[in-house]
Amino acid sequence: MNALVLTAVLLLAPHQEDLPKIEPLHNHVVAEGKWDVDRDGRPDDIKVVIKSGEHIMDPEPCAGCGDRVEGRVTAVVSLQKGPVETPLFLHEPGETLWFWNETVPLALKDYNGDGRIDFNLGQFVNSNKWEYRLFTIHPSGEVAGMTPPDQPEIYVAEETGASTPAIEAIPGGIRFRDFGNAGEHPGWWVFTCRWLADGKLECNPPPDEE
């Protein structure tokens, strides 16, 4: 290898300081809250946890870069009888999700008026928004998705992280705000969704599809 080629290789090769720093991660609490899940008069701890994953620190600023954590996510509901664990996912079972390296309050609301407490969990999509899915907690401590994955797609343009209070529970449904930066009607879009008899949500279309 001549000197010119060697110089080019060295210039193109990534420098150590340009690579993400990755460390093992265990039992990181993504979000947490309290609620009397089993209705015994005592508040129960509810946590969303990455049991085993990675702590990633990106050296360069960009949308989606920074101090973040990544791994498979589990809901842990600590009842008096003991903890109840349920794997969580937004799209497919076993998927890996990532969040900023912080612990945020778990947004607890009754989204469908059935008397059970619910919550939302989401992850970063782009510089404008996060994508969320709704979950419900049964009195047994087990957690289940309230709707099929991606039905509906809930995108919220708020800087609130892994769980957001910006998804409102309204009579008969939910409401949230998204930001569209393309198409004929860019700007803030308000989506109002209503619960159908089959348990699914039906939302108004964005302005470009009306």
C-alpha positions as CSV (number, residue, x, y, z in Angstrom):
1,M,0.0,0.0,0.0
2,N,1.6,3.3,-1.1
3,A,1.6,6.4,1.1
4,L,-1.2,8.1,-0.8
5,V,-3.6,5.2,-0.4
6,L,-2.7,4.7,3.2
7,T,-3.4,8.4,3.9
8,A,-6.8,8.1,2.2
9,V,-7.7,5.0,4.3
10,L,-6.8,6.8,7.5
11,L,-8.8,9.9,6.6
12,L,-11.9,7.9,5.7
13,A,-11.7,5.5,8.7
14,P,-13.9,6.5,11.6
15,H,-12.1,8.0,14.6
16,Q,-12.7,6.5,18.0
17,E,-14.2,9.8,19.2
18,D,-16.7,9.8,16.4
19,L,-18.2,6.4,17.3
20,P,-21.0,6.0,19.8
21,K,-20.0,4.8,23.3
22,I,-22.1,1.7,24.2
23,E,-22.3,0.1,27.6
24,P,-24.4,-2.7,29.0
25,L,-27.7,-1.7,30.6
26,H,-29.7,-3.5,33.3
27,N,-33.0,-2.8,35.0
28,H,-33.3,0.8,33.7
29,V,-36.7,2.4,34.6
30,V,-38.1,4.2,31.5
31,A,-41.3,5.4,33.2
32,E,-43.0,4.9,36.5
33,G,-46.2,5.8,38.4
34,K,-48.5,4.6,41.1
35,W,-52.1,3.4,41.1
36,D,-54.4,1.1,43.1
37,V,-54.5,-1.5,40.4
38,D,-56.0,-4.4,42.4
39,R,-58.3,-2.1,44.3
40,D,-57.2,-3.1,47.7
41,G,-56.8,0.4,49.0
42,R,-53.0,0.6,48.5
43,P,-51.2,2.3,45.6
44,D,-49.2,-0.1,43.5
45,D,-45.9,0.7,41.8
46,I,-46.1,0.6,38.0
47,K,-42.9,0.6,36.0
48,V,-41.8,0.3,32.4
49,V,-38.3,-1.3,32.5
50,I,-35.5,-2.3,30.2
51,K,-34.3,-5.5,31.9
52,S,-31.3,-5.9,29.7
53,G,-30.1,-3.6,26.9
54,E,-27.6,-0.9,26.0
55,H,-26.8,2.6,27.1
56,I,-25.7,4.5,24.0
57,M,-24.0,7.9,24.1
58,D,-23.7,9.5,20.6
59,P,-20.8,12.0,20.2
60,E,-22.4,14.0,17.4
61,P,-25.6,16.1,17.7
62,C,-28.5,15.2,15.4
63,A,-32.2,14.4,15.5
64,G,-32.4,11.2,17.5
65,C,-28.8,11.4,18.8
66,G,-27.7,11.8,22.3
67,D,-27.7,10.0,25.7
68,R,-30.2,7.2,25.1
69,V,-31.1,3.6,26.2
70,E,-32.2,0.7,24.0
71,G,-33.7,-2.8,24.7
72,R,-36.8,-4.9,25.1
73,V,-39.3,-3.4,27.4
74,T,-41.3,-5.0,30.3
75,A,-44.2,-3.6,32.4
76,V,-43.7,-4.4,36.1
77,V,-46.8,-4.0,38.3
78,S,-45.9,-4.6,41.9
79,L,-49.0,-5.9,43.7
80,Q,-49.1,-7.0,47.3
81,K,-49.0,-10.6,46.1
82,G,-45.9,-9.9,44.2
83,P,-44.7,-8.3,40.9
84,V,-46.5,-9.1,37.6
85,E,-44.4,-8.7,34.5
86,T,-45.7,-8.3,30.9
87,P,-43.5,-7.7,27.8
88,L,-44.5,-4.6,25.9
89,F,-44.2,-3.7,22.2
90,L,-45.4,-1.0,19.8
91,H,-45.4,-3.0,16.5
92,E,-44.1,-6.5,16.9
93,P,-43.5,-8.8,19.9
94,G,-39.8,-8.9,20.9
95,E,-38.9,-5.6,19.2
96,T,-36.2,-3.3,20.6
97,L,-37.3,0.2,21.6
98,W,-35.1,3.2,22.5
99,F,-35.7,6.2,24.7
100,W,-33.7,9.1,26.2
101,N,-31.7,8.1,29.2
102,E,-34.1,9.4,31.8
103,T,-37.0,8.2,33.9
104,V,-40.3,10.0,33.2
105,P,-43.7,10.0,34.9
106,L,-46.0,7.3,33.5
107,A,-49.0,9.0,32.0
108,L,-51.9,7.2,33.8
109,K,-55.5,7.8,32.5
110,D,-58.7,5.9,31.9
111,Y,-58.8,6.3,28.1
112,N,-62.0,4.4,27.4
113,G,-64.0,4.9,30.5
114,D,-64.1,1.3,31.6
115,G,-62.9,2.0,35.1
116,R,-59.4,0.4,34.6
117,I,-56.3,2.6,34.5
118,D,-54.4,2.8,31.2
119,F,-51.2,4.4,30.1
120,N,-49.3,5.2,26.9
121,L,-45.7,4.3,25.8
122,G,-43.9,5.7,22.8
123,Q,-40.6,6.2,21.2
124,F,-38.8,8.9,19.1
125,V,-39.7,9.0,15.4
126,N,-38.2,12.2,14.2
127,S,-37.4,15.8,15.2
128,N,-41.1,16.6,15.2
129,K,-42.8,13.8,16.9
130,W,-43.0,10.6,19.0
131,E,-45.2,7.5,18.2
132,Y,-47.3,6.0,21.0
133,R,-49.5,3.0,21.8
134,L,-52.1,2.7,24.5
135,F,-52.1,0.0,27.1
136,T,-54.5,-1.1,29.9
137,I,-53.7,-2.7,33.3
138,H,-56.0,-5.4,34.5
139,P,-56.7,-5.8,38.2
140,S,-54.5,-8.9,38.1
141,G,-51.6,-6.7,37.2
142,E,-51.3,-8.0,33.6
143,V,-50.9,-5.4,30.9
144,A,-52.4,-5.6,27.4
145,G,-52.5,-3.3,24.3
146,M,-55.8,-1.5,24.1
147,T,-55.8,-1.6,20.3
148,P,-53.9,-3.6,17.6
149,P,-50.5,-2.2,16.8
150,D,-50.6,0.8,14.5
151,Q,-54.4,1.1,14.7
152,P,-54.6,4.0,14.9
153,E,-51.2,5.5,14.5
154,I,-50.8,8.0,17.4
155,Y,-48.1,10.5,16.7
156,V,-47.7,13.4,19.2
157,A,-45.6,16.4,18.6
158,E,-44.6,17.1,22.2
159,E,-41.2,17.0,23.9
160,T,-42.5,14.7,26.6
161,G,-40.6,11.5,25.9
162,A,-41.5,7.9,26.6
163,S,-44.9,8.6,28.1
164,T,-46.9,11.7,27.4
165,P,-49.8,13.5,29.2
166,A,-50.6,15.1,25.8
167,I,-53.0,12.3,24.8
168,E,-56.3,13.4,26.2
169,A,-59.1,11.2,27.5
170,I,-62.3,12.7,26.3
171,P,-65.9,11.4,26.4
172,G,-66.1,8.4,24.1
173,G,-62.5,8.7,22.9
174,I,-59.1,10.4,22.9
175,R,-57.6,13.5,21.4
176,F,-54.0,14.4,20.5
177,R,-52.0,16.9,18.5
178,D,-49.6,16.1,15.7
179,F,-47.5,18.4,13.5
180,G,-47.4,18.0,9.8
181,N,-44.5,19.7,8.0
182,A,-45.4,18.6,4.5
183,G,-48.4,18.5,2.1
184,E,-50.9,21.3,1.3
185,H,-51.8,22.0,5.0
186,P,-48.6,22.0,7.1
187,G,-48.9,23.0,10.8
188,W,-50.7,21.6,13.8
189,W,-53.3,18.9,13.3
190,V,-55.7,17.9,16.0
191,F,-56.9,14.3,15.9
192,T,-60.1,13.3,17.7
193,C,-60.7,9.5,17.9
194,R,-63.8,7.7,19.1
195,W,-64.1,4.2,20.4
196,L,-66.1,1.8,18.3
197,A,-68.2,-1.2,19.4
198,D,-65.4,-3.6,18.5
199,G,-62.9,-1.8,20.8
200,K,-61.0,-0.1,18.0
201,L,-60.4,3.6,17.6
202,E,-61.6,5.6,14.6
203,C,-59.9,9.0,14.1
204,N,-60.6,11.9,11.8
205,P,-58.2,12.0,8.8
206,P,-55.4,14.6,8.5
207,P,-56.3,17.7,6.5
208,D,-54.5,16.5,3.4
209,E,-56.8,13.4,3.3
210,E,-60.2,15.1,4.0
